[in-house]
Amino acid sequence: RAVAATRADWRRAADRTLELVRDADMAAEVTVWGIPLPLGAALVARAFELWTHENDIRRVAGLPASVPDGSTLHLMTELAARMLPYGATLTGLREPVSLHLVLTGPGGGTWDVAVGKRAGDPAPVSIVTDAVGFCRLVANRIDPVELRPHVTGAVEHADRVFAGAAALAFD
């Protein structure tokens, strides 16, 4: 098959997708991999997934990794931070943790997230790390040690938070 034909088919499919979502209700609920999400969040998750797999291909091809622009990366970090309680549930984190997450660099931000069960006094944990590295952890492409995070507070809970982040990967 000619590359031009594949590219043309892909372009038509991409244009059709854009046409379908252009006037769609971004708050309408859809299910992605069994997870109910607003359509807007599902589109961010899809961009996250495409970026992740693009970098898988780049790694195999011996090319340097790409990084999304700051505004796209911020959408990805925002979604990942909001989904951390779900990831913690997937990994069985039971102890309540009050997480203060600071992601540095373009696309970063600061979030206060309650993870684990809501009963009892939550253990305070503060994690400061790079936004791009955190997204690679959420995509389950790096290990937490590769983040070189700065962790304070109840540091014994940080590994469970990181496991919850990696559990958010769609593959």
LINMO-V763221 format. One record per helix or strand of 3 or more residues. SS is the DSSP state (a for helix, b for strand). FROM is the first residue (numbers start at 1). LEN is the number of residues. If there is no record, write none. Layout:
BEGIN
SS;FROM;LEN
SS;FROM;LEN
END
This chain:
BEGIN
a;3;20
b;29;4
b;35;4
a;39;22
a;70;21
b;97;8
b;109;7
b;123;8
a;131;8
a;144;4
b;150;4
a;155;12
END
